[in-house]
């Protein structure tokens, strides 16, 4: 892994896993009205479970991209902060859904929203889901169709975009 790749991972992780949840927390203090879960026990339990699942999916997805795809996720269209994947990854979390990293991020933000237990915080996972969909449809998928053609078409037919298919893990 080159310095550029490590720097991109640190920058992306800091932005997505620290700065956005901090904004959520500040929003919950700024607009402290409208709890959506009945108790502190429920909010902390669901929040912790969702954050843990989200982090697990993000880490597992990144691992699969680096080891099997020989590249990383910090590529957004023409902005290439790290090496693009050179192999289509269809194993691990990518056998369940085509965008497990995006799913993990939405679950992580949903967990943060549950932990803070303020309605305003639900805006963040919603926006993350919309952005993930737009990134997948307009940036990721065209690149994968171009680079992996028929193999990607078969993969798309077999694996859903976001909601996991738990049938197979290989």
C-alpha positions in Angstrom: 0.0 0.0 0.0 1.4 3.3 -1.1 1.5 6.5 1.0 -1.2 8.0 -1.3 -3.5 5.1 -0.5 -2.9 5.3 3.2 -3.5 9.1 3.2 -6.8 8.6 1.2 -8.0 6.0 3.8 -7.1 8.2 6.7 -8.8 11.3 5.1 -11.9 9.3 4.1 -12.2 7.5 7.4 -11.9 10.8 9.4 -14.4 12.6 7.2 -17.0 9.8 7.1 -16.6 8.1 10.5 -15.7 11.1 12.7 -16.7 14.4 11.2 -20.2 13.5 10.0 -21.2 11.9 13.3 -19.8 15.0 15.1 -22.1 17.1 12.9 -24.9 14.8 13.8 -24.2 15.3 17.5 -24.0 19.0 17.2 -27.3 18.9 15.3 -28.9 16.9 18.1 -27.7 19.6 20.6 -28.9 22.4 18.4 -32.3 20.9 17.8 -32.8 18.7 20.9 -36.5 18.0 20.2 -38.2 14.9 18.9 -36.9 11.7 20.2 -37.9 8.8 18.0 -37.0 5.9 20.3 -38.8 5.3 23.5 -35.9 5.0 26.0 -32.2 5.4 26.5 -31.8 1.6 26.6 -33.4 1.2 23.2 -31.6 4.0 21.6 -28.2 2.9 22.9 -28.8 -0.8 22.1 -30.0 -0.2 18.6 -27.4 2.5 17.9 -24.5 0.3 19.1 -25.8 -2.7 17.1 -26.3 -0.7 13.9 -22.9 1.1 14.2 -21.1 -2.2 14.8 -22.8 -3.8 11.7 -22.1 -0.8 9.6 -18.4 -0.7 10.6 -18.1 -4.4 10.0 -19.5 -4.1 6.5 -17.3 -1.2 5.7 -14.1 -2.9 6.9 -15.0 -6.2 5.3 -15.8 -4.5 2.0 -12.5 -2.5 2.0 -10.6 -5.7 2.8 -12.2 -7.5 -0.2 -11.4 -4.6 -2.5 -7.8 -4.4 -1.5 -7.1 -8.2 -1.4 -9.2 -9.5 -4.2 -9.9 -6.3 -6.3 -6.3 -5.0 -6.0 -7.5 -1.5 -5.5 -9.5 0.8 -3.2 -12.7 2.7 -2.8 -11.4 6.2 -2.9 -12.1 6.7 -6.6 -15.0 9.0 -7.5 -15.2 9.3 -11.2 -12.1 11.1 -12.5 -11.0 11.8 -8.9 -8.7 8.9 -8.1 -7.3 9.2 -4.6 -6.0 5.7 -4.8 -5.6 2.8 -7.2 -8.8 1.6 -8.9 -9.8 -2.0 -8.5 -8.5 -4.1 -11.4 -10.6 -7.2 -10.7 -14.4 -7.4 -10.2 -15.0 -8.4 -6.6 -17.9 -10.8 -6.2 -17.0 -12.5 -2.9 -17.6 -11.7 0.7 -20.0 -8.9 1.3 -20.1 -8.3 -2.5 -21.8 -11.7 -2.9 -24.7 -10.3 -0.8 -25.1 -6.8 -2.4 -23.2 -4.8 -4.9 -22.6 -1.8 -2.6 -21.9 -3.2 0.9 -19.6 -0.3 1.8 -22.5 2.2 1.1 -24.8 0.0 3.1 -22.3 -0.1 5.9 -22.1 3.7 5.9 -25.9 4.1 6.0 -26.1 1.6 8.9 -23.3 3.4 10.8 -25.1 6.8 10.4 -28.4 5.2 11.4 -26.7 3.8 14.5 -25.4 7.3 15.4 -28.9 8.7 14.9 -30.3 6.0 17.2 -27.7 6.8 19.8 -28.3 10.5 19.7 -32.1 9.8 19.5 -33.1 13.0 17.8 -35.3 13.2 14.6 -32.9 15.7 13.0 -30.2 13.1 13.1 -32.3 10.8 10.8 -31.6 13.3 8.0 -27.9 12.1 7.8 -28.5 8.4 7.1 -31.2 9.5 4.6 -28.8 11.8 2.8 -26.1 9.2 2.9 -28.5 6.7 1.3 -29.5 9.1 -1.5 -25.8 10.0 -2.1 -24.9 6.3 -2.2 -27.6 5.6 -4.7 -26.5 8.5 -6.9 -22.8 7.5 -6.7 -23.6 3.8 -7.5 -25.9 4.6 -10.4 -24.0 7.4 -12.0 -20.4 6.9 -11.2 -19.5 3.3 -9.9 -21.8 1.2 -12.2 -20.8 2.9 -15.5 -17.1 2.4 -14.7 -17.7 -1.2 -13.8 -19.8 -1.8 -16.9 -17.0 -0.3 -19.0 -14.1 -2.2 -17.3 -15.8 -5.6 -16.7 -18.5 -5.7 -19.4 -20.2 -9.1 -19.6 -19.0 -10.3 -16.2 -20.5 -7.2 -14.5 -23.8 -7.7 -16.4 -24.1 -11.3 -15.0 -23.1 -10.1 -11.6 -25.8 -7.4 -11.7 -28.5 -9.9 -12.6 -27.6 -12.1 -9.7 -26.8 -9.7 -6.9 -29.0 -6.8 -5.6 -27.7 -3.2 -5.5 -28.1 -2.4 -1.8 -30.3 -4.7 0.3 -28.3 -7.8 1.1 -29.0 -11.2 -0.3 -28.0 -13.6 2.4 -28.2 -16.8 0.4 -24.5 -17.1 -0.5 -21.3 -15.7 0.9 -18.6 -17.0 -1.5 
